[in-house]
Amino acid sequence: MHGNVLVWSVAAVAAFVLVVGLIAGRRAALSLRRRRTDRALKRFRLQREQLEAQFFHRAGSLGKPRGLRWLECDWQNSVTFGRETKTGMLTALVGVNIRFEAIEGGDMEGLEAVGMVRDAAALFHYHRGRWGTGGRALFNMNPTDALVHLKGQLEPIDSVVVRIDT
């Protein structure tokens, strides 16, 4: 009888230690993730000017929209951050007003709408400790609208939209 009590007591203590360890491990992992996120957001702020130039160069070289040449990006101050739901990769969405001109001899030449300023959300991703961009812009939406548009793919960080004003 005493042997059974001892076995059950040891099992109960082991289960308790396991549960406490899991809780502590989860808290430590969340804390580490938060520190990494904070560091990434700070890096974005420090690298923002270079990232904007990189975006302009990449986006302009993609040939989209067809028949238009990128002239200028007027960057907005606030940045909205989210995390991709499948990969956990951080994403920054920055409001930008973009101006184009028609490429000579192209389909868009002579169209009045070409000269209109376009609102967009420019996308930047944090991967392997570095911010970068593929030059993707979500047209006709601000960063908050883009976050809603990408619901299911992108979630706000900590269920709150984080903004860094520069």
RAJO-V110039 format. One record per backbone hydrogen bond with DSSP energy under -0.5 kcal/mol. CO is the residue of the C=O (numbers start at 1). NH is the residue of the N-H. Records with the same first field share a line. If there is no record, write none. Layout:
CO = NH  NH
This chain:
1 = 5
2 = 6
3 = 7
4 = 8
5 = 9
6 = 10
7 = 11
8 = 12
9 = 13
10 = 14
11 = 15
12 = 16
13 = 17
14 = 18
15 = 19
16 = 20
17 = 21
18 = 22
19 = 23
20 = 24
21 = 25
22 = 26
23 = 27
24 = 28
25 = 29
26 = 30
27 = 31
28 = 32
29 = 33
30 = 34
31 = 35
32 = 36
33 = 37
34 = 38
35 = 39
36 = 40
37 = 41
38 = 42
39 = 43
40 = 44
41 = 45
42 = 46
43 = 47
44 = 48
47 = 51
48 = 52
49 = 53
50 = 54
51 = 55
52 = 56
53 = 57
54 = 58
55 = 59
56 = 60
57 = 61
58 = 62
59 = 62  64
65 = 68
67 = 103
69 = 101
72 = 99
73 = 75
74 = 97
77 = 166
78 = 95
79 = 164
80 = 93
81 = 157  162
82 = 91
83 = 155
84 = 88
89 = 84
90 = 126
91 = 82
92 = 94  124
93 = 80
94 = 122
95 = 76
96 = 98  120
97 = 74
98 = 118
99 = 71  72
101 = 69
103 = 106
106 = 109
108 = 111
111 = 114
112 = 115
113 = 116
114 = 100
118 = 98
119 = 140
120 = 96  122
121 = 138
122 = 94
124 = 92
125 = 127  132
126 = 90
127 = 130
130 = 127
132 = 125
136 = 123
137 = 139
138 = 121  141
142 = 146
143 = 147
144 = 148
145 = 149
146 = 150
148 = 151
150 = 153  154
153 = 85
155 = 83
156 = 159
157 = 160
160 = 162
162 = 81
163 = 165
